């Protein structure tokens, strides 16, 4: 988990949007703008879910925080594209989790 001093002042939003872009392309939502992706990430980290504060306070692990962001992005993108939940989602979860962790918290 860590202490608040173990975390950067803020996550790397540019890198997070890059990860979200990868997911969007894999899901078939190429038309979604980076600004829209950033809004979803911002909502999860700093507004409705307050994921960043939860991670900094030790309520979420690094991996849980990354999965929180990815799960909300996935739901939003699936809804946005009208894609069915029964279809396999080809976004490569394992590699993106590590990339999102890096974008959120930097290197260990």
C-alpha positions in Angstrom: 0.0 0.0 0.0 2.2 2.8 1.1 2.1 6.1 2.9 1.0 9.4 1.3 4.7 10.4 0.9 5.2 7.3 -1.3 3.0 8.7 -4.0 3.5 11.5 -6.5 1.5 14.7 -6.0 -0.7 13.7 -8.9 -0.9 10.9 -11.5 0.4 11.3 -15.0 -2.8 12.2 -16.8 -1.2 12.2 -20.2 0.0 8.6 -19.7 -3.4 7.6 -18.3 -5.1 9.0 -21.3 -2.6 7.0 -23.5 -3.6 3.8 -21.7 -7.3 4.7 -22.1 -6.7 5.3 -25.8 -5.2 1.8 -26.1 -8.3 0.3 -24.5 -10.6 2.4 -26.7 -8.9 1.3 -29.9 -9.0 -2.4 -28.8 -12.7 -2.1 -27.9 -13.5 -0.4 -31.2 -14.1 3.1 -29.9 -11.5 5.0 -31.9 -13.9 8.0 -32.3 -13.8 8.8 -28.6 -11.8 12.0 -27.9 -8.8 12.2 -25.5 -10.8 14.9 -23.7 -13.7 12.5 -23.1 -11.3 9.8 -21.8 -9.6 12.3 -19.5 -13.1 13.3 -18.1 -13.8 9.6 -17.3 -10.4 9.2 -15.6 -10.9 12.5 -13.7 -14.3 11.4 -12.5 -13.0 8.1 -11.1 -9.8 9.6 -9.5 -11.0 12.9 -8.2 -14.7 13.2 -8.2 -17.4 10.6 -7.9 -15.1 7.7 -6.8 -12.3 9.7 -5.3 -9.9 6.9 -6.2 -6.7 8.9 -5.9 -7.4 9.9 -2.3 -8.4 6.3 -1.5 -5.1 5.1 -2.9 -3.0 7.8 -1.1 -4.7 7.0 2.2 -4.0 3.3 1.8 -7.6 2.2 1.2 -6.7 0.8 -2.2 -3.6 -0.9 -3.4 -1.8 0.3 -6.5 -3.3 -2.6 -8.5 -6.8 -2.0 -7.1 -6.6 1.7 -8.1 -5.5 0.8 -11.6 -8.3 -1.8 -11.9 -10.8 0.9 -10.6 -9.8 3.2 -13.5 -9.8 0.4 -16.1 -13.2 -1.0 -15.0 -14.8 2.4 -15.2 -13.2 3.1 -18.6 -14.3 -0.3 -19.9 -17.9 0.2 -18.7 -18.0 3.7 -20.3 -16.5 2.6 -23.6 -18.8 -0.4 -23.9 -21.8 1.8 -23.2 -20.5 4.4 -25.7 -20.0 1.9 -28.5 -23.1 -0.1 -27.8 -21.0 -3.3 -27.7 -22.6 -6.2 -26.0 -21.1 -7.5 -22.7 -21.4 -11.0 -24.0 -18.6 -10.4 -26.6 -15.1 -11.0 -25.3 -13.2 -7.7 -24.6 -9.9 -7.8 -26.4 -8.1 -5.0 -24.4 -5.3 -7.1 -22.8 -6.1 -6.5 -19.2 -2.8 -7.7 -17.7 -0.5 -5.4 -19.6 -2.7 -2.4 -19.2 -3.0 -2.8 -15.4 0.8 -2.5 -15.1 0.8 0.5 -17.5 -2.0 2.3 -15.5 -0.2 1.6 -12.2 2.9 3.2 -13.7 0.9 6.2 -14.9 -0.8 6.6 -11.5 2.2 6.1 -9.2 5.4 6.1 -11.1 8.1 3.5 -10.5 8.4 1.8 -7.2 
